[in-house]
């Protein structure tokens, strides 16, 4: 069904920025105290969110224990279409080896894969294109590069250092198909690659842990 929906990617160099809404300050005889309290509470909340984030290995789902990417205990639940952060990964970017993320619906049925390297970007049934030059140039000189993949509002984005370097809106059946993405897993990955486990918006399966259920060295 999906062959007719292949689309070529469009690089984008504009950084996505959001402005937080102003805080409501209570007006009383003394305004300093409420404002200070509000600011302190806000900073404490942000600090708590940061502490809840952990770096986990990109546990490979292509194993017998994970049912070769069919076991939901090897997936991470996340509302990808409504997440402005998406999935943040640190891995070495190469011309041949692919970075692969398997996408599932809420029940754990596989929807497709996001795969990319320094040569190309593929989203099963919907995208097949060359990797934009700006994204290739963003590769770290040595070691892993930290990059993010998101599907917010049906738009595929790949960014490095919070700068969106590839963007492609999905349309028609592709938008409907990937609009159901609520779980993800990593395919054909190593223990050296990592992802940011955001507890505020992710729920990990039992086999997603700091040592990938004993298959990776504990960090």
Secondary structure, 3 states (H helix, E strand, C coil): CHHHHCECCECCCCECCCCCCCCCCCCCCCCHHHHHHHHHHHHHHHHHHHHHCEEEECCECCCCCCCCCCCHHHCEECCHHHCCCCEEEEECCCCCCCEEEEEECCCCCEEEEEEECCCEEEECCCEEEECCHHHHHCCCCCCCEEEEEECHHHEEEEEECCEEEEEEECCHHHHHHHCCCCEEEEECCCCCCEEEECCCCCEECCCCCCCCCCCCCCC
